[in-house]
């Protein structure tokens, strides 16, 4: 169903860290609050714990988007589902959206964790490929990202035309640059000081510094990082931290 005039009000970084929780940073998760809906983007294993710290009830979340299927981006889902069902007594539909294969992957994760507990609310699977979709008045453009075969990033556009771009994990290449091009706010990863040889599909601080003139976003937040790397951002952008609140 289409809604009119839905605006992105606030984005909260639930987790700004990597798979190793470096420096106590939580795993990837980003909460987006709009005029009349709430959705989560990625849900690492620390997501429920961080939402509890924020006193933010999981029952308010209408949709969860996933960029890819690495554990530090999706392994928190079983705990969120269980909390929604038991603690929040959720009975309204939850939408799970992400790359093709998501419906099979999330059921495997949940089955391994709590397969003996049947959820008492409906879960709708929305597998996204390359076409822009509209969900409750927000337009979402998936963009192919080079990390895992299924990886996608997202450009979220609200009724005012404001764009929030999020990469998930990514290599530093033309796909990442296209994702953030012209965005009002972009969150991308900065996983390491410098890339390896041969390079891994992650972004390094050195790559960003050397190519910062190509980073065409009005405001750039660097996440999926460590305290040590974040201290040396060299005017590339702003370092993310857990609990950081962002306005467009």
Beta strands, then each sheet from edge to edge (+ up, - down):
strand 1: 8-15
strand 2: 29-34
strand 3: 38-43
strand 4: 63-65
strand 5: 94-98
strand 6: 123-127
strand 7: 133-135
strand 8: 138-144
strand 9: 152-157
strand 10: 163-166
strand 11: 185-189
strand 12: 220-223
strand 13: 238-239
strand 14: 245-246
sheet 1: 6+ 5+ 4+ 3+ 2- 1+ 14-
sheet 2: 7+ 8- 9+ 10- 11- 12- 13-
end
